[in-house]
């Protein structure tokens, strides 16, 4: 049995839930540092609070991948996981900006950090099965399109999530100021809206998408020449043996992912304090003034810009990759993104930062699509979920490293100038681009042999 080709609408519905997941993820990325600073976090400690996010991903994704490879329910194989993840993430989105309600039990800062952990664990529960679902359902020659459509939806959701606080304040007059230690109303409403959109979009994917049954998957495996797994009932401990047996292409991509995500994490954590101090001229200890809230809202706009650019660029990724290959496409995109981050240091005012974010958006689109398109052709179909989960190691490990050293580097190495963390992120992108040259793209080799 051969996998059937899907229409564009079917591919769109297949990944539509990612719009809501990324809207919530964007609200977290653009505003978590700001909220934690409002609750009392010092700028040098921000990366330590963020460490809970990659740590939960390190633990959750391989486990979810392992079990989603072996789950068959009335809802299918992957869909139960991202439905549960959406429910938990929605609760985290609602509760994080309202953490001050729990001050009778513990400091709001610690509650907020806990909600950040719950949100990120939930996003991880939802994201990995979505990646595996695309690889499960689509034939090889539609995977680049599938991951590109996923990137488009990620961009749309992220733009809405990133811009929402600014739009509520500047278009609808919702206050972005609050008492010291309290989250402004525009942020509170944004997180509630994000939770609602997340649930609705996930439900649309669950209702409209059909997964292959176990019997159909067996026939597909036979058609594709995928030998039977050594032990289909293998235990969770087999994740470690799978890790040791990971394909060569996956090992090569690991280094590309490491430097890509080291840079991304630095940008997410330090953009608000960096722009507030370097562009707005504020002291890094200023977390309650209107200037700080304005800077935070503008960071949301900038994050929305790079996500909007990524959504547009993702439309062209399949054509560019077909013309010059996936490796060159990814390498050039990363270099452009690195230049964009480095240029932040030289921009004269906040409006010029939009130009910097155009470069970041090009890199972001490629990071979300190209590594997965390259990887999918090199791993066994029966192990798609667990290997997608293991691949997440190389996303979270650099984030954990950056979380541990990022704050101390700002304090002791960068002389309290968080903008330097963004320059290091740009350099990290360029290193990732150079490492792409060492990757073997199995599918591209196959295509060249066919010509």
Long-range contacts (C-beta under 8 A, 24 or more apart in sequence): 1-216, 1-219, 1-220, 1-222, 1-223, 2-139, 2-220, 2-223, 3-137, 3-138, 3-139, 3-212, 3-220, 4-139, 5-139, 5-142, 6-137, 6-138, 6-142, 8-149, 10-209, 11-138, 11-142, 11-145, 11-146, 11-149, 12-149, 12-153, 13-204, 13-205, 13-208, 13-209, 14-133, 14-134, 14-137, 14-138, 14-146, 14-149, 14-205, 14-209, 15-130, 15-134, 15-146, 15-149, 15-150, 15-153, 15-205, 16-153, 16-201, 16-204, 16-205, 16-208, 17-82, 17-86, 17-126, 17-130, 17-201, 17-202, 17-203, 17-204, 17-205, 17-206, 18-127, 18-130, 18-150, 18-153, 18-154, 18-157, 18-201, 19-153, 19-154, 19-156, 19-157, 19-197, 19-201, 20-86, 20-157, 20-194, 20-197, 20-198, 20-199, 20-200, 20-201, 20-202, 21-82, 21-85, 21-86, 21-89, 21-123, 21-126, 21-127, 21-130, 21-154, 21-157, 21-198, 21-201, 21-202, 22-153, 22-154, 22-155, 22-157, 22-158, 22-161, 22-307, 23-157, 23-158, 23-160, 23-161, 23-194, 23-197, 23-198, 23-201, 24-89, 24-90, 24-93, 24-119, 24-123, 24-161, 24-194, 24-195, 24-197, 24-198, 25-123, 25-157, 25-158, 25-161, 26-157, 26-158, 26-159, 26-160, 26-161, 26-162, 26-303, 26-304, 26-307, 27-93, 27-161, 27-162, 27-164, 27-190, 27-191, 27-194, 28-93, 28-96, 28-116, 28-119, 28-120, 28-123, 29-162, 29-268, 29-303, 30-161, 30-162, 30-165, 30-296, 30-299, 30-300, 30-303, 31-97, 31-165, 31-187, 31-190, 31-191, 31-296, 31-300, 32-96, 32-116, 33-268, 33-269, 33-270, 33-271, 33-272, 33-273, 34-187, 34-272, 34-296, 34-299, 35-96, 35-97, 35-99, 35-112, 35-183, 35-187, 36-109, 36-112, 36-113, 36-116, 37-272, 37-273, 37-287, 38-178, 38-181, 38-182, 38-183, 38-287, 38-288, 39-99, 39-100, 39-107, 39-108, 39-109, 39-112, 39-181, 40-107, 40-108, 40-109, 40-181, 41-109, 43-273, 43-284, 43-285, 43-407, 43-410, 43-418, 44-407, 44-408, 44-410, 44-411, 45-407, 46-269, 46-270, 46-273, 46-406, 46-407, 47-265, 47-269, 47-270, 47-402, 47-403, 47-404, 47-405, 47-406, 47-407, 48-403, 48-404, 48-407, 49-113, 49-116, 50-116, 50-265, 50-268, 50-269, 50-399, 50-403, 51-399, 51-400, 51-403, 51-404, 52-113, 52-116, 52-117, 52-120, 53-116, 53-117, 53-120, 53-399, 54-120, 54-265, 54-395, 54-396, 54-397, 54-399, 54-400, 54-403, 55-117, 55-396, 55-400, 56-117, 56-120, 56-121, 56-124, 57-120, 57-121, 57-124, 57-392, 57-395, 57-396, 57-399, 58-392, 58-393, 58-396, 58-397, 58-400, 60-121, 60-124, 60-125, 61-124, 61-127, 61-128, 61-388, 61-389, 61-390, 61-392, 61-396, 62-239, 62-386, 62-389, 62-390, 62-392, 62-393, 63-236, 63-239, 63-389, 64-124, 64-125, 64-128, 64-129, 64-385, 64-389, 65-128, 65-129, 65-132, 65-385, 65-386, 65-387, 65-388, 65-389, 65-390, 65-392, 66-236, 66-238, 66-239, 66-385, 66-386, 66-389, 67-236, 68-128, 68-129, 68-132, 68-385, 69-132, 69-382, 69-383, 69-384, 69-385, 69-386, 70-232, 70-233, 72-213, 72-214, 75-206, 76-209, 76-210, 76-211, 77-133, 77-136, 77-211, 78-129, 78-130, 78-132, 78-133, 78-136, 78-211, 78-385, 79-129, 79-133, 79-205, 79-206, 79-209, 79-211, 81-125, 81-126, 81-128, 81-129, 82-125, 82-126, 82-127, 82-129, 82-130, 82-202, 82-205, 83-202, 83-203, 83-206, 84-125, 85-122, 85-123, 85-124, 85-125, 85-126, 85-127, 85-129, 86-122, 86-126, 86-198, 86-199, 86-202, 87-122, 87-199, 88-118, 88-121, 88-122, 88-125, 89-118, 89-119, 89-122, 89-123, 89-125, 89-126, 89-195, 89-198, 90-195, 90-196, 90-198, 90-199, 91-118, 91-122, 91-195, 92-116, 92-118, 92-119, 92-122, 93-119, 93-191, 93-192, 93-194, 93-195, 93-198, 94-191, 94-192, 94-195, 96-191, 97-183, 97-187, 97-188, 97-191, 98-183, 98-188, 100-181, 100-182, 100-183, 108-181, 124-392, 126-202, 128-385, 128-388, 128-389, 128-392, 129-385, 131-372, 131-388, 132-384, 132-385, 132-388, 133-209, 133-211, 134-372, 134-376, 135-372, 135-376, 135-381, 135-384, 135-388, 136-211, 136-212, 136-217, 136-381, 136-384, 137-209, 137-211, 137-212, 140-376, 140-377, 140-443, 143-373, 143-376, 143-377, 143-443, 144-317, 144-318, 144-321, 144-322, 144-326, 144-369, 144-373, 145-318, 147-368, 147-369, 147-370, 147-372, 147-373, 147-376, 148-314, 148-315, 148-317, 148-318, 148-369, 149-314, 150-368, 150-369, 151-310, 151-311, 151-314, 151-317, 151-365, 151-368, 151-369, 152-311, 152-314, 152-315, 153-311, 154-307, 154-310, 154-311, 154-368, 155-307, 155-308, 155-309, 155-310, 155-311, 155-312, 155-314, 155-361, 155-365, 156-307, 156-311, 157-197, 157-201, 158-303, 158-304, 158-307, 158-310, 158-311, 159-304, 159-307, 159-308, 159-311, 160-197, 160-304, 161-190, 161-194, 161-304, 162-300, 162-301, 162-302, 162-303, 162-304, 162-307, 163-300, 163-301, 163-304, 164-190, 164-193, 164-194, 164-300, 165-190, 165-296, 165-297, 165-300, 166-297, 166-298, 166-300, 166-301, 169-297, 170-297, 176-290, 176-293, 176-294, 176-297, 177-290, 177-293, 180-288, 184-293, 186-297, 217-381, 220-381, 221-381, 221-382, 224-381, 226-380, 226-381, 226-382, 228-382, 229-380, 229-382, 229-383, 232-382, 239-386, 239-389, 239-390, 242-383, 242-386, 242-387, 242-390, 243-390, 243-393, 246-387, 246-390, 247-378, 247-379, 247-387, 248-378, 248-440, 249-374, 249-375, 249-377, 249-378, 249-439, 249-440, 249-441, 249-442, 250-375, 250-378, 250-379, 250-387, 250-390, 250-391, 252-435, 252-438, 252-439, 252-440, 253-371, 253-374, 253-375, 253-391, 253-394, 253-439, 254-391, 254-393, 254-394, 255-394, 255-432, 255-435, 255-438, 256-330, 256-371, 256-432, 256-435, 256-436, 256-439, 257-371, 257-391, 257-394, 257-395, 257-398, 257-432, 258-394, 258-397, 258-398, 258-432, 259-398, 259-428, 259-429, 259-431, 259-432, 259-435, 260-334, 260-363, 260-367, 260-371, 260-428, 260-429, 260-432, 261-367, 261-394, 261-395, 261-396, 261-398, 261-399, 262-398, 262-399, 262-401, 262-402, 262-425, 262-428, 263-337, 263-338, 263-341, 263-424, 263-425, 263-426, 263-427, 263-428, 263-429, 263-432, 264-364, 264-367, 264-399, 264-425, 265-398, 265-399, 265-402, 265-403, 265-406, 265-425, 266-402, 266-406, 266-421, 266-422, 266-424, 266-425, 266-428, 267-341, 267-360, 267-422, 267-425, 269-402, 269-403, 269-406, 269-421, 270-406, 270-410, 270-418, 270-419, 270-421, 270-422, 271-299, 271-302, 271-303, 271-422, 272-296, 272-299, 273-418, 274-344, 274-417, 274-418, 274-419, 274-421, 274-422, 275-299, 275-302, 275-344, 275-350, 275-353, 275-419, 277-417, 277-418, 277-419, 278-344, 278-345, 278-417, 278-418, 278-419, 279-347, 279-349, 279-350, 279-353, 280-350, 284-416, 284-418, 298-350, 298-353, 302-353, 302-354, 302-356, 302-357, 303-357, 305-354, 305-357, 305-358, 305-361, 306-357, 306-358, 306-360, 306-361, 306-364, 307-361, 307-364, 308-361, 309-357, 309-358, 309-360, 309-361, 309-362, 309-364, 309-365, 310-361, 310-362, 310-364, 310-365, 310-368, 311-365, 313-361, 313-362, 313-365, 313-366, 314-365, 314-368, 314-369, 317-365, 317-366, 317-369, 317-370, 321-370, 321-373, 325-441, 325-444, 326-370, 326-373, 326-374, 326-441, 326-443, 326-444, 327-374, 327-436, 327-437, 327-439, 327-441, 327-444, 329-366, 329-370, 330-366, 330-367, 330-370, 330-371, 330-374, 330-433, 330-436, 331-433, 331-434, 331-436, 331-437, 332-433, 333-362, 333-363, 333-365, 333-366, 333-367, 333-370, 333-433, 334-363, 334-366, 334-367, 334-429, 334-430, 334-432, 334-433, 334-436, 335-429, 335-430, 335-433, 336-362, 336-363, 337-361, 337-362, 337-363, 337-364, 337-366, 337-426, 337-429, 338-363, 338-426, 338-427, 338-428, 338-429, 338-430, 338-433, 339-426, 340-426, 341-422, 341-423, 341-425, 341-426, 341-429, 342-422, 342-423, 342-426, 342-427, 343-426, 344-419, 344-422, 344-423, 345-419, 345-420, 345-422, 345-423, 363-429, 373-443, 374-439, 374-441, 374-442, 374-443, 374-444, 376-443, 377-441, 377-442, 377-443, 377-446, 378-440, 378-442, 378-443
